[in-house]
Amino acid sequence: MAVQDHQVLIIGSGHAGGMAAYVLAQKGIRCLMLNAGPVADLSRDRRSVPGHEMAYRGLMEPGAIGDGAIGENVLSAFVHPSEVPYTHDADKPYVWVRNRVVGGRSVFWSRQSFRLSDFEFKAKDHDGYGENWPIGHADLAPYYERVEAMYRVTGRPEGLPQFPDSKFTTINETADSDPLKKVIAAGKSRGITISKGRQSLGIDGFASSVNLMLPDALASGNLTIAPNAIVRELTIDKTTGRVNGAHFIDRHTRRELHVKAPVVVLAAGTLESTRLLLNSGIANSSGVLGRYLFDQYYGGTAFAVVPEAVGRVRQGKPMQGFGNGLIAPFRNVTTREKAFIRRYVVNLNAGANPSPEILATYGADLDRKMADYAGAICQGGMMGEVLPRYENHVRINKEVKDVYGIPVLHVSAAYTDNERNMHQDAQDSMADLFQGAGFELLTKSASHREPGQSVHELGTCRMGDNPKTSVLNKWNQSHDIANLLVVDGSAFVTGGWQNPTLTLSALSMRAAEHLAELMRRGDL
């Protein structure tokens, strides 16, 4: 790395870093991308192994990663806490799911794709809490459209301001089943809109930086990717006060190197980017770097039985096309709830199988109900907004280091009554909705994920117009250091209930185009 022939250093290769590289490289700007992990090669790395031959039978290694969706079958792609630990308050468990392959979490995301609305961008205007973003939906809409075309987002338009429509590549015209029509009718009488899910189709069901952004950036001849490069610290020119490069560690040899850079774009993921800035001791004149950590609240709502589907699977005549739906936000839109602020949505799954724990019986009767109710369960999973709070934060724990000698993060974050009251409302509302549709209510579900377990951590490097209360400006530039940009989820001021990928991709595209213009004019 002694020869510097690049103009921008990009740290991270997921949707945010990949988008920055895609924009900058195609504008003729030479970029070097550092990624902490290897290039994933499915033809080389993927193999079929029977579950009984795995140490943990294909399930999650105890204490490895606290997300039940990540089993032993994909554990090697994620960061093991023995390699890069983190700490948290004893009474505030936090789940931080990380991976270090080229493409980052863009390789693994669920592809749910939603825009934020001005109920999120201008949240303070609606309920008086927190801060507004320095931009609104209108500012990001042109970039949303371009990202949606790239990711090939599908859905059904509804024309709701709290649930802004994408510019869909295809319209989801899947017919609603008769049971789902009953739920829709019950929802309509209650002022609830039940739409279709919105998803990025990508190419062959894959919507990652690996297949949608990095290939074009590499083809331009202006992007070089250095895998297995773990960035330890950003360096500062003492004369100008600007970033001038980064110290990084070769993952295999543990050799430390330095790379120079006129501009740095940080896209390592919310908490890794924040960890790097905190360990570098920069970009924090506001004192809010690491503050206002939030994610999304995921919880169950209710389980009900669809009478006309009972016994159909056992008889070999399952209901066809039972279908799913998404309940658009309906609380705190035109009215205000007393028990909580902000909004939630519910993913409906009609035609599911029951879990034994939701049936209040055992033995032969449990076996009979499990058979009768197979394919007859209607359930809902809630995705709710979490309030950004100053006290929810991360800081460096100098007493603990990872295997590369880098101090780790300590996380202090917890949900509050606002999230819990919202969850209770979702349980009550779905129970009422299912009963209104003529279904038999089995139980409400108070189960929920822990903080961080939505794998949507956001907000620790927030943007804003005031340098005293924010880390970045509206173009994702550091208020303190003009040639430093942060383009991942840490820039979020609020996050709503929405999967953040569409928004952080649009933000990164917008920031990269602005950066390219600044560089063209010589302003950096």
N, C-alpha and C positions, 0 to 999 in steps of 0.2 A: 504493500500500500504506500510505498514511498513516493510513487509518481501520482500526482493529483491531476486527473484529466476529467473529473466530474465537477458539476456545478452545484448539485444538490445531493445531500445525504438523506436517505429515507430509512427510518428505523421501524421495521415491521412490514408485513407483507399480506395482511388480511384485506378485508374490503376497503378499509381506510387507506392503508399504505399502497395497496394495489391500485386504487383509484388515483392516488396522487401520481404514481409512476406512469399510469396510463395517460393521464393528461399531460404531464410535463414532458415525457419522452417523445410523445407525438408532436409536441411543439418545438422539438429540436433541442431541448434542454437535457444535458447529459447527467444521468442519475446513477448513484451507487446505492443499492439497497442491502442493508444488513439484516439478517434474520437469525434468531437464536437457535433454530433447529434445522434439520436436514430437509432436503427435497424429498417429498413423498413419492415413491414409485410403486404403484399398486401392483404392477406386474412382477416386481421383485419382492415387495414387502408383504403382500397379502397372501395368506394361505388358509386353507380349511383345516380346522382342528376340532374333533369331536369334543363336546363340552366336558365329558367325563375324563378326558385326558388333561384338562386344565387344572392347575393347582386349586383354584377356587370354583371349579365346575362352570366357568364362564361368567360367574357373578362378580360383584365388585370386591376387590381386595379390602378387607376390613381396615379402615383408617386411611385408605389411599386417597380417594377423591369422594367428596360428600354429595355427589349427584347420582341418584339412582339410575339415570339414563346412561351412565358410563360404566360399562361392565369390563370384565377382564379381557374380553375380545378386542377392545379398542384401547385398553389402558396404556399400551406402549406409545400411543400418539400423544398422550397427555403428560403434563408435568407431575412427577411424583414428589410428594412433600419431603421425602428423604433427600432429594436433589435440591429443590428450592422450597424450603419451608416458609411459613408465615405464622405469626402469632395473633391471638385475639384475646379480648377480655374473657376471663373465666366464666362470667355469667352472660356473655353475649356471643354465642356461637356464630361463626361466619364461614361460609363455603365459597372458596375461590377456585374456580375450575379454569385451568390454563392448558394450552398446548403450544408446542414449539416446533411446528413443521412449517415449511414455506406454504403460504396460503392461510396460516393461522386458523381461527375458528370459522373462517369462510368455507372451510372444507367440511364442516360438521353441522352448520346451522339448519334449523327446521324450515327455512325459506318462507316463513310468515312475513308478509310485506305490507306495511301500513305507513301512511304519512302521519306526521303530527299535524294537529289542527291549531288554530289560534286559541283554542281553549287551553292548549299546552304552551304555545309560544308566548301568549299574553295571559298566563294564568293569574298573575297578580291582579290584573284588571277585572277578572271575574270574581275572585273571592278574597282579595286583599292579602293573601299569604305569599311570602317569599319575594322573588324577583321575576320580572319578565326577561325573555331573551332580548338581545339587541336587534334581532331580525324577526320577521313574521313569515307566515305561510306564503305570502305573495313573493317575498324575496327568494324563497327556496323552490317555489313551484317550477320554474324553468329547468332547474337541475333535477328535481324529482322526475319530471317527464323524461329526461334523457336517461336517467338511471333505470326507470321503469321499462323503457324500450330495450335497454341493454340486458336487464334481468328477465325480461318477458313476463311482466306481472299480469296475473289473471284475477278476476273477481267479478262482482256484480255491482254496478253503480247504484247508489241510493240517494244521492243529492242531499246528504245530511252534513251540516257544517261541523258537527262534532266527530264526523266519520268521513273525512274528505276522500272523494273518489280519486283513484289513480287514473292515469291515461292508460287504460288496460290494453295490453296486446291482444288478448282474447277476452270475451265476456263469458263468465261461467253461467251457462244456460241449463245446467243439470236440473231436471225436473224434481220438484219436491215430492217426497213420498206422502201417502195419506196420513200417517202418524205425524210427520213433520208439519203438514198443513194444519193439523189441529193445534200444534204448538204456535204456529204463526198466527192463527186466528185468535188464540188466547192472548198472544202478545199484543196484537193490534188493539184489542179492547182495553189493554192496560198501557197503551202508549209505548210499546216496546217493538222495535224493528228487528226482525231476524233476517240477516243477510247470509251470504256465502262467505267462506273464508277467502282471504286474499293471499296469494302465494306467487313466488318467483319460480317460473318454470325453468329458466335458464336453458341450457342445452342438455338434452337427455336427463333432465331432472337434476342437473348440477349447476349451481349458480355461485361460483367461487371466483376469487381473484385469479386462481390458478388457470381457469379456462376462459374467463371473460375479459380479463384485463392484462395480466402479465404477458400472455403471448404477443399481443399487439405492441406492448411496450418494448419487449425484447426484439421483435421484428424491426422496430424502428432503428435499431443499432445504438440507441441512446440509454439503454438500461443494462447495468451489470448487477447480478445478484450474488451476494456472498453469503452462503448458508453457514450454519454452525458458528455464528459470530455473536457472542453475548456481550452486549454493550454494558459497560460498568459505569461510565461517567461521561458527561458532555464537558468539553473543555472551553475555556473562555480566553479570548485575546485581552490581555490586561490593559492594552492601550485603548482599545475601542469599546471594551465591555460586551462585545458580541461573541456568539458561539463561533468557534473555529474548527470544531471537529469532535471526535469521540475516542475514548479509550475502549477497546473491546478485547474479549478473551476468546481464543480459539477453543471451541468446545471439546475437541479431541486432545490437543497437545497441551492445553492450559497456558499456552504462550500468550502474553499480553502484547497488543499492537495498538497503534494510534493511526487514525485516518483523519486527514484534514478535509474541511468542507466550508465553502462560502455561505451555504444555507443548510439548515437542518430541519427536516420535517419528521416529527415524532408521531408514530402511529403503532405503538407497541401494545395497545390495549389500555383501557382506562387505568388499571392499577399498576401495570408495569411502566407505563409512561410516567405516572406520578412518582413511582418509586425512583425512577431514573433522575427525575428533576430534583427530588428531595435529596438523593444521594449526591447530586452535583452541587447542591446548595444554590440554585439559581431560580429566577423567574418567580420569586415569591415576595416582592415588596408589599403586596396586599395582605400577606399573612393567611390567605384562604386556600393556598395550594394544599391539597389533601383533604380539604373540608367539603361538606355537603355531599358525601357519598350516599348514593341511593341505587336501587335497582327496580324491580317490579315484584309485586306481591302475587304469588301463585297459590291458589287454594281450591279445594273442592267446594261444591255447592249442595247438590242434592242428587239422590238416586230414586228413580221411579220405574215402575213396570208398565209397559204398553200392553194392555189386555189382549188385543187381537194378535199379538206376537207370541203369547205364552204357549209353550209346547210345540211350536212350529219346527224348531230345529230338531227336537227329539223325534218328531214325526217325519223328518226328512223333507219338510216343506218350509224352509226359512223364508221370511219376508225378503223380497228383493228390493234393492235400491232404497233401503231404509233412510240413509242420508245423514249428513251433518249440517250444522249451521253456525253462524256467529251472531250473537246478540250484541247489537251496536250499543254504545253508551246511551243511557237514558236517565241516569241520575245527575243532578247538578248541571243540567243543560238549560232548561227554562225556569226551573224552580231550584230551591236550595234546601238540602237536607240539614237537619239539626245535628245529626250525630257524626257527620264526616264531610270533608270537602273533597273535590276531584271525582274521578270517574273510574269505572271498570267495564270490562266486557266479559262475555262468557262464551267459551267454545262448547257447542252442543255436540254430543255424540249419541245418536239414536240408533239402536241395534247392537249395543255392546253386550258382552257377557258379564254376569255378576261376579263379584269377589266374595268369598265366604264370609268375610268380616262384616258385610253390610246386611247379612241375613240373620235375623235373631233366632237362630235355631241350630241344631246339631244332629249328628247321627244320620239315620235313614231319611228324616225329614229334610235335612240339609242337602243330602244327595238328590232327593226328588226336586227340591226347589232349584238347585243348581242346573239340573237338566231342563226343568220347565222354563226357567227364566233365561236360558241361553239365547242370545240374540234378541232379547226382549227388553233390555235395560236402556233407559234414557238418562243421561247424566250430563253434568255441565262442569267445566273447569274454568275458574275465574282468573283473569289477568287484571290486576289493579294497580293504580298509580301509587307510588311511595313518595311521601313528601321529602324534599331535600332539607336536611337539618344541619346546622353548623356543628352540632356535637357528634354527628356521625362522620367519622374521619379515619384517615390512615396517617401513620407517622413511621419514621424509621426506628427499628429496634436494633440498636447498635450492639446489643449483647448476643444477637444470633446472626450468623452468616450462612449463606448457602455454600454448596460445595466449591463454588468458584471464588469464595472469599468476599462476596458482596453482601452488605447488611440487608436484612429482610424487612418486610413491612409488618407493622402491627396494625390490626384492624379493630376499631371500636365502633360498632354499629348495631342498632336494634330497631325493630318495628315498634310502633306506638299505637295508642288507642284509635287514631284515625284509620290506620290500616285494618285493625281488628274490627272496628265498627263497620267499615266498608265490607269486610268479609262476611260479617253477620247479615248485613243487608242482602248480599248476594245469595246467601243460603236461604233466607226467608223469601226472597223474590222468586228464586227458581222453584222452591217448593210450591209456592202459590201458582206459578205458571204451569208447572207439570200437572197439578191437580185441576187447574182450569182447563187443561187440554183433555181431561178425562182419564189421566193416568193414575195408577196406584202409587202413592208416595211410600217408599221404603224407609228412607232416613235422610236427614240432612248430613252434610259432611263438613266438619270443622277442621279437617286436616289441611295443612299448608306447608309450604317449603320454608326453609330457614333463609335469613338474609344472605344474599349472594347466590342462592341456589337457582334463581331464574337464569343465571349466567348472563345477565344484562347489567353488570355494574357500570355506573355512570357518574359523572358530575364532579370529580375531584380537581378539575382544572377548568372551571367554568368560564364561559365567555361573558362579556358585558361591556357597557360603555364606560363605566367608572373604574379606573385602574386601582382604586382603593378597595373595591369589593369584588374584583374579578381578576383572573389570571390572563385571559386572552381578550383580544378585541373581536369585533364582529367578523373579521376575516381569518380567525383562528391564529392570529399572530400574538406572540407574547407582548404584553404591554411593556415589559421591561427590556426585551431583546428583540429587535425588529426582524432579525434574520432567523428566528426560531418560531416554527409553527407546530401546533399540536392539533391533529385532525381526527382523532378517534373519539370514543364515547365520553372521555373525560371532559370534553368541551360543553356537554349538555348542561343546561340550566334547570330544565325539568325534563321528564322522560315519558310522562303519561303512562298508559297501559300498553303502548305499542312496542313490538319488537323494534329495536333501534337501528337495524341494519340499513333500511332504506334512507333514513335520515342522516346517519353518519356517512353513508356513501355520497349523498347529495352535498353534504357539508364539505367533504374532502374534495369533491369535484370543483365546487365553488371556490374553495380556498386555493386550490392548485392553479386554477385559471387566473385568479387575482395575483398570485405569486408570479406566474409567468409574465403577466403584464408589468408588474413592478420591475422584474428583471429586464424585460425588453426596454423599459424606459430608463434603466440604470438607477432606479431609486433604491436598490439594495447594494 
